[in-house]
């Protein structure tokens, strides 16, 4: 436990209490793995430490709520708006967020973020995304209706925005037609080696963009973590 506290020292005001309260909520090895990735390995620390005072965080691809809670712990975060496609993950996330001391800073929605919004899609009720899944694999004719939303709609009325995105293969054209003038920070997981296109889009919109981490090469799915920021 001492080593874990050292890992997240300086991020949480009382990490010991947080670890005890949060870890009890996770019921499976997958959930524990997600918790470790976010809070111990701090996969999104580059993003976390660059959040400016008064920031609205868009957490696109909330999974089970871990990143929403993580970003909400930053005192510079004003509000976190979290979006999760999978009904199963969404219900888990709602429970974890409700049991966190930061629930008032987080709003979560069971919605699919897509470049082509305005319609409902059906998602298998028990679908669970993995790091290598493709979103098309969870669409089911017998599934649960889930509303869709576009990035421009999400950004309406929001100032000083930081955006994290992990939506399992839908990200390639998500940013093409979006006005990102109020966004200053982005961390994005890219699938199927689309990071080159996405970084080009970011640069054309005035961002500095770079590859932060390569999870797998093109021959194994091409999963890459991309960062973008404005000076």
N, C-alpha and C positions, 0 to 999 in steps of 0.2 A: 504493500500500500504506500509506503514512503516514497518509493521510486515513482509511482503514479502521481503523487502529489507534486513532486519536483517537476514532472513533465508539464503539468498545467498551471504551475505556480505563476501568479501574475495575471492570469486570465480570469479566474473566478475568485470572488472575495472569500469564500469558504469552500474550497474544493473537496475537502473531506466529506462534508455534509452532502454536497452535490453528488459525489460518487455513490454514497450509500443510498440516497434517495432514488437516483436514476437507475442504478444497476438492478435494483429489485424489480423494476418494471419490465425488463427484457426477459423473454421466455424461451427463446430459441438461440441456437448457435449463430444463425444468420444475424439476428438482432444484436447479439453481443459483439459480433464482428463489426457491424456498422458503428456501434457505440465506440469500440476501440479505435476504429479508423478516424472518427470525427474528434473524439475528446482526448485520446491518448496519443495517437500518431499525428493528430492535428493536420489532416489533409488540407484543410482550408485556412491554415494560419496566415499564409501570405495575404489572403483576402481580409481576414479578421483584423489584422494589425493596421490595415490601411483604411478602415472605416472612419469617416470623419464625423464630427459632432452634428447631430440633427439629421442623420442619414435614414432614409427608408430603404430597407433591404427587400429585394424581390428574390424569394427562394423558389426557383422553378425546378420542380422535381424534388418534392419534400421527402420522399421515401417514408420513413417512420417518425419524422419530426426531429431527428437528431440535429440537423444543420440549423433548423429554425431556432431551436433552443440555444445552440452554440452561438449563433450570431446575436441573439437577444441578450446574451450575457455581456456583450460589449456595451459599456456605458454610453458610447457615442451613437448607438443604434436607437433611433426614435421609435420605429415600428418595423415588424417583419410581416410581409404578406407571403404566405406559403401556398404552393399549388401542387397537388398530387393527383395523378391520373388514376392509379389503381385503388379501387374501393377498399380492398383488404389493407393496403398500406395506410390509406387515409384514416380508417378507423383506429388503427394502431397509433398513428401520429396524434390524432385528437386526444387519445387517452394519455399519451406521454406528455403532451403539452399541458393538458389540464392538471397533471400532477407535478408540473414544474413550478418554481416560484416566479416564473416570468410569463405566465399565461396571458397577462393583460397586455403584453407587448406583441403578441403573435395572433394573427388571423390566418386560418387555414381553410382552403377550398378544395373540394373534390372536382377538379376541372382539368381538362387536357389543354395544354398550351400548344398552339399550332399556327403555322402561317396561313391556314385556310379555315378560319373560325366560322361560327354561326350555325353549326349543326351539332346534333348529339351523336356520339359514337357509343357502341356497346362494348363493354369490357368485361371479361370473365370475372365474376365476383371474388374468386379466390386467387386471382393472378398476383404473382409477386415478381417484380422486376429484379434481375440480377445484373451484375456489372457487364455481362456479355449479351444480354437479351436485346432483341429488336422489338420495338413497340408494336409492330404488326402482328407479333406472335400472341398478343394478349387480346386482340380484337375477337369478339365472339358474337355470333348471331343470337345466342341465348343469354347474353350477358346483361349487365346493369347499364342503364342509360347514364352517360356522363356528358355534361356540357363542355363546349370548347370555348377558348378565349384566345385572342391574338395578343402579341406583345404590345402593339400600340394602345390597345384598350387597357391593358394592365398599367401602362405608364401615364395614362390620363390623370392630370391634376397633381402629379407627384414631382417633387423637387429633390435635388441632391440624392440620387438613387445609386445604390450599389446592387449588382445583379449576379447571382449565382445560378447556373443552369446545368442540369443533368437530366436530360429527357430521352435517353436511350435511342438516339438515332434520328430524332425529328429536328435537330438543331441546325442542319445545313443551311436552310433558307429562312430561318426564324427572324434574323436580323436585317435581311436585305432591304425591306421597305419601312423599317421602323425608324422614327426620329429619336435618336439617342442623345439629344442635346442636354438633357438633364441627368444623364448617366455618366458617372466618372470612373466607375470601377466594375470590372467583369471577371468572373472566373467560370470557365465553361468546359465541360467534358465533351469531347468530340468523338463520334463513332465513325467507322468506315472511312477513315483517313480524309475527312472533310475539313480538317483544321486549316489547310492552306486557303481554301475559299473563305472560311469564316474570318481568318486573320486579315485577308485582303479587304473584306467588308469593314472590319473594325478600323483599319488604317485609313480607308477612304472617308470614314466618319470622324477622323481626328484623334484616334487612339494610338498609343504605342502598344504593340501586341507581340507576344512571344510564347513559345512552347515551354510550359513549366515542368511537365512530366510526361513521359511516354509509358503507358501501362502495357501496351502491346503493339507490335509492328504490324504493317499492312497485311502480311500473310497470316496473322492471327487475329484479325478483326480491326486493327488500326484504331485503338482507343488512346486518345491524347488529351491531356489537361492543358488548356490555353488560358492565359491571363492577358487582360487589356486594361489600360488606365490612361487617364489624361493628366498631364502635369499641371 
